[in-house]
Amino acid sequence: MRRTVALFMVVPHLSGGGVWPDFMKNHGILTNMTAANWVKADRPGGFGMALDFTSPDHVLCGSLSALDNLGPLTYAIWVKADTHPFTVTRMINKGNDDGFTLRDHGGSGQTNTFRFEREYATENLVRVPAAGLVPTGEWVLLMVTWDGSATAANATMYKNGEEVASYLETTDGVGAIVADEGNDLILGNRGAADRGLDGQTDYIHIWNRVLTRTEARFIYTDSILGNPGILNYETFAAPSEQAAAVAGFVHSQGVLIG
């Protein structure tokens, strides 16, 4: 496999103040956070710094046109949850409802797990894998791929490079898909800042395609060997397509504000 680029990536630098690599940056605002929120990345294969969140902390990345109405897509995030403070705790969010979240809801049996949701006019697309996949105090690499259709079964969830064995909820989207252009990309919370993550994140990536099972497994195994973040892989039919992908690449550098 050849390395290529993601549409969006957050890669904390060794110093904790910047990003890697240092080019084509889109600045995000680390809201309600200080330098103390940069902590040593102690995940398997980790190096440098991770971000430590406690609600209402979040990273406001703005509205990126490359991420508008995205689908197909792949999300990937290393996360270590200290607690599950809400029934739905936001990790990667575009607007108020859409996104890739942690899930802890005892009434539905959806405890210590994660969730993918995309907003539709009548009923949202939702997919939730089995309970217990995201225990507190443990680093896990969570991924979802989605082909952009209203069929929830076409959203595939991964933990540590392996597809999950079963799902607790698979709800198809009903009605027209709701456009999300103009909505901010928010990490660690949602727009209302009331569903904040309690824990740490490292190496967040978004692709505009469905990664294969082989790629998901390789990303995990390569990452735990200590390579710099989650590597991105794709084959292109022509160099011009590779150049177009590079031109579309953006990633976030956090700007600390108290």
C-alpha positions in Angstrom: 0.0 0.0 0.0 1.1 3.6 -0.7 0.8 6.5 1.7 -1.5 9.3 0.7 -3.4 12.0 2.4 -6.6 12.4 4.4 -9.0 15.3 3.9 -8.6 16.3 7.6 -6.2 15.3 10.3 -5.3 16.5 13.8 -1.7 15.4 14.7 -0.2 16.9 17.9 3.4 17.7 17.5 6.1 16.4 19.9 6.2 19.8 21.6 2.5 19.8 22.1 2.0 23.2 20.4 1.7 22.4 16.8 1.0 19.7 14.2 2.9 17.3 12.1 3.5 17.8 9.2 3.7 21.6 9.4 2.0 22.6 6.1 -1.4 23.5 4.7 -2.9 24.1 8.1 -6.4 25.0 9.0 -6.3 26.6 12.5 -8.8 25.3 15.0 -9.6 26.9 18.3 -9.1 24.9 21.5 -12.0 26.3 23.6 -11.9 26.3 27.4 -8.5 24.6 27.2 -5.0 25.7 28.3 -1.5 24.3 27.9 -2.3 21.8 30.7 -4.6 20.0 28.3 -1.6 18.8 26.3 -0.6 15.5 27.9 1.8 12.7 27.1 0.3 10.3 24.5 0.6 7.0 26.4 -1.4 5.0 23.9 0.2 1.9 22.2 2.8 3.2 19.8 2.1 6.8 20.9 4.6 9.5 20.9 4.5 13.2 21.7 1.3 14.7 23.0 -2.4 14.0 23.2 -5.3 16.3 24.1 -7.1 15.8 27.4 -10.8 16.9 27.4 -13.3 17.6 30.2 -16.7 19.1 29.2 -17.2 21.8 28.0 -13.8 21.6 26.4 -13.8 21.3 22.6 -11.8 22.1 19.4 -13.7 24.4 17.0 -12.3 23.7 13.5 -14.7 25.9 11.6 -16.6 25.1 8.4 -14.3 23.3 6.0 -15.7 23.1 2.5 -13.8 19.9 1.8 -15.9 18.2 4.6 -19.3 19.6 3.5 -22.0 16.9 2.9 -19.3 14.2 3.1 -20.2 10.7 2.1 -18.6 8.3 1.4 -16.3 8.8 4.4 -14.1 7.2 7.0 -13.5 8.6 10.5 -10.7 7.4 12.7 -9.8 8.5 16.2 -7.6 7.1 19.1 -9.6 7.8 22.3 -9.2 6.9 26.0 -12.5 7.6 27.9 -12.0 8.5 31.6 -15.8 8.3 32.1 -18.9 8.2 29.9 -20.6 11.4 31.2 -23.5 11.5 28.7 -25.7 9.0 26.9 -24.1 10.4 23.7 -20.6 11.9 24.1 -19.3 13.7 21.0 -15.9 12.8 19.4 -16.2 14.1 15.8 -19.2 16.3 15.2 -20.5 18.3 12.2 -23.2 20.5 13.6 -25.3 19.5 16.6 -26.5 15.9 15.8 -24.3 14.4 13.1 -21.1 12.6 13.9 -19.0 9.9 15.5 -19.7 9.6 19.2 -19.3 7.5 22.3 -22.5 5.9 23.5 -23.6 5.0 27.1 -27.3 4.5 27.6 -28.3 1.8 30.1 -32.0 1.9 29.2 -31.2 0.7 25.7 -28.3 -1.6 26.7 -26.0 0.6 24.6 -23.3 1.0 27.3 -19.6 1.7 26.9 -19.8 1.6 23.1 -19.7 4.0 20.2 -22.1 5.3 17.5 -22.3 6.8 14.1 -25.2 9.1 13.1 -26.1 11.1 10.0 -29.1 13.5 10.0 -32.0 12.8 7.6 -35.3 14.8 7.4 -37.6 12.2 8.9 -35.3 9.8 10.8 -31.6 9.8 11.2 -29.3 7.0 10.1 -27.8 5.4 13.2 -25.4 2.5 13.8 -24.3 1.3 17.2 -22.1 -1.8 17.8 -22.2 -4.2 20.8 -21.8 -2.9 24.4 -18.5 -2.9 26.2 -16.3 -2.0 23.3 -15.1 1.2 24.9 -14.1 0.5 28.5 -12.9 3.5 30.6 -9.2 4.0 31.1 -8.2 2.1 27.9 -6.9 3.5 24.6 -8.8 2.2 21.6 -8.7 3.1 17.9 -12.3 3.6 16.7 -13.2 3.8 13.0 -16.3 4.0 10.9 -16.7 3.8 7.2 -19.9 4.8 5.4 -20.8 4.8 1.7 -23.1 7.8 1.8 -26.3 5.9 1.4 -29.4 5.9 3.7 -28.8 2.2 4.4 -27.3 2.0 7.9 -25.9 -1.5 7.3 -23.5 0.2 4.9 -21.8 1.9 7.9 -19.1 -0.4 9.1 -17.5 0.0 12.6 -14.0 -1.0 13.7 -12.2 -1.3 17.0 -8.4 -1.6 16.9 -8.4 -2.5 13.2 -11.0 -5.2 13.4 -14.6 -5.0 12.3 -17.0 -5.3 15.3 -18.8 -8.7 15.5 -22.4 -7.4 16.1 -24.6 -4.3 16.3 -27.2 -3.2 18.8 -28.9 -0.7 16.5 -29.1 -0.3 12.7 -31.5 2.4 11.7 -31.8 3.5 8.1 -32.0 7.2 7.3 -35.5 8.2 6.2 -36.4 11.2 4.0 -33.9 13.6 2.4 -30.4 13.8 3.8 -29.9 17.1 5.6 -27.2 19.3 4.1 -24.4 20.2 6.6 -22.5 22.9 4.6 -21.8 25.8 6.9 -21.8 23.7 10.0 -18.6 23.8 12.1 -16.5 20.7 12.5 -16.1 20.2 16.3 -13.9 17.8 18.1 -14.7 16.5 21.6 -18.2 18.1 21.9 -21.1 19.5 19.8 -22.2 23.0 18.9 -24.1 23.5 22.1 -21.0 22.5 24.1 -23.1 20.3 26.4 -22.0 16.7 25.3 -18.3 17.0 26.0 -15.8 14.1 26.0 -14.2 13.2 29.3 -10.9 11.7 28.3 -8.0 11.9 25.8 -7.8 11.8 22.0 -4.9 11.3 19.6 -4.6 11.4 15.8 -8.0 12.2 14.4 -8.4 11.6 10.6 -11.2 11.9 8.1 -11.2 10.5 4.6 -13.6 11.1 1.7 -13.9 7.4 0.8 -14.6 4.0 2.4 -11.4 2.4 3.6 -11.2 -1.4 3.2 -11.0 -3.9 6.0 -7.4 -4.6 5.0 -6.6 -0.9 5.2 -8.3 -0.5 8.6 -6.3 -3.4 10.0 -3.1 -2.1 8.6 -3.7 1.4 10.0 -4.0 0.0 13.5 -1.0 -2.3 13.3 1.2 0.3 11.7 0.1 2.9 14.3 0.9 0.7 17.3 4.4 0.2 15.9 5.1 3.8 16.6 4.7 5.4 13.1 3.7 9.0 13.3 -0.1 8.9 13.7 -2.5 7.1 11.5 -1.1 6.5 8.1 -3.3 7.0 5.0 -3.4 4.7 2.1 -4.9 4.8 -1.4 -4.1 3.9 -5.0 -4.6 6.5 -7.7 -5.1 5.9 -11.4 -2.9 8.8 -12.4 -0.4 11.3 -10.8 -3.0 14.1 -11.4 -5.4 12.4 -9.0 -2.6 12.2 -6.4 -1.9 15.9 -6.9 -5.7 16.7 -6.5 -5.8 14.8 -3.3 -2.8 16.7 -1.9 -4.4 20.0 -2.9 -7.5 19.1 -1.0 -5.6 18.2 2.2 -6.2 20.2 5.4 -5.4 19.6 9.0 -5.9 21.5 12.2 -3.5 23.3 14.5 -4.9 24.1 17.8 -4.8 27.6 19.1 -5.1 27.6 22.9 -7.6 30.0 24.5 -8.6 30.0 28.1 
